[in-house]
Amino acid sequence: MAQLGDGDSLNKLLTVDALDPNGLLNHLLQNSSKEVMMQCSEQNLAFICQLFNEPFDASNVEACVDVLFRKGVCKEGSYPHASKAEELESTISAQRNLAEIQGMFLSVENCSIVEFQKESQIKEDTSAFISGFDDFIQSSVSAANAGVAISVRPSIWLCKKRNDSLARQLCARLKMSQEAIIRMHKLQQEVDLMKQQLANTQEELAAVKSRFESELNITKSELNTTKSELNITKSELNTTKSEVQKLHQGVSKIQRIVTDLISN
């Protein structure tokens, strides 16, 4: 799955296991702050509490956040590695959606809808079921990639002609699978968009940093030039002072000569 986050976060990934200590969610929670956590939606905070087996009270969200920090689920992050509210909210939403999708697939895997009437029908029904299911999944994937919702294919109804109840249950499960596939596709699109937005932000920050460094170098150069000009001016002032002193000495000498002439 796509990478998210800034700096250190770009090296982290959304993981199937939301509790993965090396996953992006854990990284952001361990570099969070109470202010950032308080900006998360109640739905996402409830998901985090449920994930770590902590109670969630919508009427006292601040207390729930305090518990998360006290239990070590969340920790205060330091600048510039601290999590941003938008980044954390998006990541929790993505992780929650992924968990819901997993739940959908698990419910499909764990359902008991195939009840054969006779042993002689097992091979026929199983073959028809696999063929119809594979056909449906392929169509669902194509539709999901195209962002188009499709209806349950008629061939699915053939997998259990003798049992209308089974057909209805199967169609419901297949529809659930289709919805899960479409949601997974949308989730991937959201992750890709987040990655692009974060990459753009990094490029903008790099451009700002480069511009400031360039301006700083120009300022340093101008300061050095000014310092050099000041040194030249100081030297010229010293030269002028020396010439003025010589002039004073010359005037004093002339005054003495004039005085001597008058005296004589």
N, C-alpha and C positions, 0 to 999 in steps of 0.2 A: 504493500500500500504506500501511497505517497507520503513524503516527509513533510512535516509542518514545523512552524516555530521560527524563532530568531536565534542567531548565534548558536549556543549549545543545543537549542531545541531542534535545529535543522538536522542534527545527528540522531534524533529520536524518531520513532515510528509509532503510528497507531497500531496496537497489537490486538489479536483476537481475544486474548486474556486481558481484561481491563486492569487486573491486579498485577500484571507483569511489572516487576521493579525496574526493568530497563525500558519500559514503554513511555510514550510521550505523556500520557495522562499522569503517571506517577511523577515524572520529571517536573511537570507544571505545578502539581499539588505541593511538591517538596520545595518549590521556589515561589510560593504564593504569598499572599498577605490577607488579613481579615477584610481590608477594604475591597480587594479584588473579589474575594469569595462572596461578599455581600452583594456584589453586582450581578452574580449569577442568577438565573431564573429559579423559581421555586422547584420547578420540574427537574432541573439539573442538580440542584442541591439535594433533592429527595433521592435522586439516583445515586449520588455519591454516598449518602448516608446508608442507603440500602446495600450498596456495594461493600461497604465496610462494616455492615451489621450494626449501625448506629441509628438510634431513633430520630425521626424528623418531625418537628412540630412547626407547621406553617405559621402559627400564631406567634412563635418566638424563634425566628430564623437566626438571630444573633447568638442565642444560646447554643443552637445546633452548630454554628460555625465555631464557637468557642470550644465545644467538645471535640470537633475535628482537629483543632490545633493542639488541644490538651492531650489527645490520644496519639498524636504524631502522624495522623493521616495527612495533615497539611503543616507546612513549616514556612516561616518568614524567609523570603528570598532577598538577596542584596542586589543593588543596582550594579551593572546593567542586566543582570541575569534574572531579575524578578519577572514573574509571569504578568502578562497584560490581560486585562479583563476580557477583551474581545477574543483574544487567542484562547484563553481558558474556557470561555463559554462555548466557542465553536468546537473545541476539542471534546468537551464533555458531551455536547449534543451529538457529535459524530460517534463517540464511544457508546452512547446510549442507543442510538439508532442501530449500531452494529450488534449490540446485545439483543435488541428486539428482533433483528433479522435472524440471529442465531436461534432465538426462541421459536421463531416461525419454523425454521428448518427442523429443529428438534421435535416440534409437535408433529410435523409430517412424518419424521422417522419413527416416532414412538407410537403413532396411531395404529390401532388394530381394526382395519376395515376389510381385510380379505378373509372372508369366511366361506370356504368352499362347501358346496352342498354334497358333492360326492368326490371320492378319490379319483375317479376317471376324468373329472373335469379340471383337475389341478393343472396338468400340462397345458391344456387349451387356454384356460383363464390366465395362467401366468404369462404365457407367450403373448397373448393379446394385451395384457396389462403393461408388460415391458415395452412392447412396440408402441402402444398408444402414449405411454408416459414419455418415452424418449422423443417421440414426434412432437409432443406438446412442449417439452423443455427446450428443444431446439428452436421452435417457433417463439417461445417466450423470450429466449436470449436475444434473438434477432429483433423482436419487437422492443425489448428493453433498451438495446443499443440504439435503436432508432427513436426512442422516447415515445413509442406508440403502445397504447393498451390494446390487448386483443382479447377476444372472447374464447371460452373453452372450445377446443376443436371437436366437431361431431364424432370423430373416430374414437374419442375417449369413451363415449357411451357404449361402444361395442365390447369393452373389456369385461363386462359382466352383464350380459343381456338378461340372465335369469334372476337377477337381484336388483330391483330398482333402488332399494335403499343403499346398496353398495355404490351404485353409479352416482347417486346424489352426494354421498360422502366423499367419493373419490374426486368428483368435480370441485367440491368445496376445498379439499386439500390441495388440488392442483391450482386452484385460483389463489390460494394462500401462497403457494410457491411462486406463482407468477408475480404477485405483489411484492414478495420478498426480493425477487430478482430485480424488479424495477426500482425498489428502494435502494438496493445495493448499488445500482448504476447511478442513481441520483447522488448517493453518498460519495461515490468516487468522484463525480463531477464537482461536488462541493469541496472535497479535499484538494482536487487539482486547482480550483479557483483560489482557495486559501493559500496554497503553495505559491501561485503566481502573484497574488497580492503581497505576500511576505517577501518574495524575491524582488518585486518592484520597490517595496519599502527599503530593502537593503541597498538597492541600486541608488535610490534617492539619497539615503544617508551617506553612501560612499561618495556621491557627487558633492554633497554639502561639505563633507570632510575635506575632499580634495580642493574645493573652492576656498575654504577657510585656510588650509595650509598654504595655498598659493598666495592668498592675500597677506598671510602672516609673513611669508618670505619676502614679499614686496615691501611690507612695512619695515622689516628688519633691514632690508637693503637701503631704504630711504633714511632710516635712522643712522645707519653707518655713513651714508653720504653726508647727512647733516652734521654728524660728529666730525667728519673729515673737514667740512667747510668751517666748522667752529674752530678747529685746530689751526686752520690756515688764517682765519680772522684773528685769532689770538697771537699768532706769530707776527702778523702784520701790525697789530697793536703794539707789540713789544718793539718792533722795528721803529714805528712812529715815535714811541716813547724815548727810544735811544736817540733819535734824530732831534727831538725836542730838547733833550738834555744837552746835546752838543750845541744846539742853537743858543740855549741859555748860557752856556759857557762862553760862546763867542761874544754874546752881548755883554757879558760881565767883563770880558777882556777889553772890549772896545770902550766900555765905561771907564775902566781904569786908565786906559791910554788918554782919553779925553780929560780925565781928572788931573793926570800928571801934566798935560799940556797947559791946562788952565793955571795950575799951581806955578809952573815955571814962567 
